[in-house]
Amino acid sequence: MGLYTAKSSLKGQVTVPAEVRQLIGLQPGGELQFRTMPGGKVEVVAKKRSIAHLKGIFARPSSPVDIDAAIAAEVADRNRPQHPRRGG
């Protein structure tokens, strides 16, 4: 955790220190979000523009998934008399 200082211009503009930009993943032209917190504190986060930053967080299936077979299996499972969702 670090402490960084920036000055405000007459227009209220602030240059975000390079270390902070890198830490929060702020890209050139990126946007910041400011969230006010109790006690007069402000949380600053880089707004993500796309879901591209999520790439790779989900494991890939070991083989291709047959979506029709998966749906058919779920329908068959739900239609079994003892299925808990049907109250059986």
C-alpha positions as CSV (number, residue, x, y, z in Angstrom):
1,M,0.0,0.0,0.0
2,G,1.4,3.4,-0.9
3,L,0.6,7.1,-0.6
4,Y,0.7,9.2,-3.7
5,T,0.1,12.9,-4.2
6,A,-1.2,14.9,-7.1
7,K,-2.1,18.5,-7.5
8,S,-5.4,19.8,-8.9
9,S,-5.2,22.4,-11.7
10,L,-7.4,25.5,-11.8
11,K,-9.9,23.5,-13.9
12,G,-9.9,20.7,-11.3
13,Q,-7.9,18.3,-13.4
14,V,-5.5,15.9,-11.8
15,T,-2.7,13.8,-13.2
16,V,-2.9,10.2,-11.8
17,P,0.6,9.1,-10.9
18,A,2.0,6.4,-13.1
19,E,2.3,3.9,-10.3
20,V,-1.4,4.3,-9.5
21,R,-2.4,4.0,-13.2
22,Q,-0.5,0.8,-13.5
23,L,-1.9,-0.6,-10.2
24,I,-5.5,0.0,-11.2
25,G,-5.1,-0.9,-14.8
26,L,-5.9,2.5,-16.2
27,Q,-5.1,2.7,-19.9
28,P,-4.7,5.9,-21.9
29,G,-8.1,7.4,-22.6
30,G,-9.6,5.2,-19.9
31,E,-12.2,6.3,-17.4
32,L,-12.1,6.4,-13.6
33,Q,-15.0,5.8,-11.3
34,F,-15.2,7.6,-7.9
35,R,-17.2,6.0,-5.1
36,T,-17.8,8.1,-2.0
37,M,-17.4,6.2,1.3
38,P,-18.4,6.9,4.8
39,G,-16.1,9.3,6.7
40,G,-15.3,11.5,3.6
41,K,-13.2,8.9,1.9
42,V,-13.3,8.3,-1.8
43,E,-12.5,5.0,-3.6
44,V,-11.1,5.3,-7.2
45,V,-11.3,2.5,-9.6
46,A,-10.6,2.2,-13.3
47,K,-13.8,1.6,-15.3
48,K,-13.5,-1.5,-17.5
49,R,-14.8,-0.8,-21.0
50,S,-15.3,-4.4,-22.1
51,I,-15.3,-7.9,-20.8
52,A,-11.9,-8.6,-22.3
53,H,-10.3,-8.3,-18.9
54,L,-12.2,-11.4,-17.9
55,K,-10.5,-13.6,-20.5
56,G,-9.0,-16.7,-19.0
57,I,-10.7,-16.7,-15.6
58,F,-12.9,-19.6,-16.6
59,A,-11.5,-23.0,-17.2
60,R,-11.9,-24.4,-20.7
61,P,-13.9,-27.6,-21.1
62,S,-11.8,-30.6,-21.7
63,S,-13.8,-31.3,-24.9
64,P,-16.3,-29.4,-27.0
65,V,-19.8,-29.2,-25.4
66,D,-22.8,-30.4,-27.3
67,I,-25.3,-27.8,-26.2
68,D,-28.3,-29.8,-27.6
69,A,-27.3,-32.9,-25.6
70,A,-26.7,-30.8,-22.5
71,I,-30.2,-29.2,-22.8
72,A,-31.8,-32.6,-23.4
73,A,-30.1,-34.1,-20.4
74,E,-31.2,-31.2,-18.2
75,V,-34.8,-31.5,-19.4
76,A,-34.8,-35.3,-18.8
77,D,-33.3,-34.7,-15.3
78,R,-36.0,-32.1,-14.5
79,N,-38.8,-34.3,-15.7
80,R,-37.8,-37.3,-13.4
81,P,-40.5,-37.8,-10.7
82,Q,-38.0,-37.6,-7.8
83,H,-36.4,-34.3,-9.0
84,P,-36.3,-31.9,-6.1
85,R,-37.3,-28.9,-8.3
86,R,-40.7,-30.6,-9.0
87,G,-41.4,-31.2,-5.3
88,G,-41.2,-35.0,-5.8
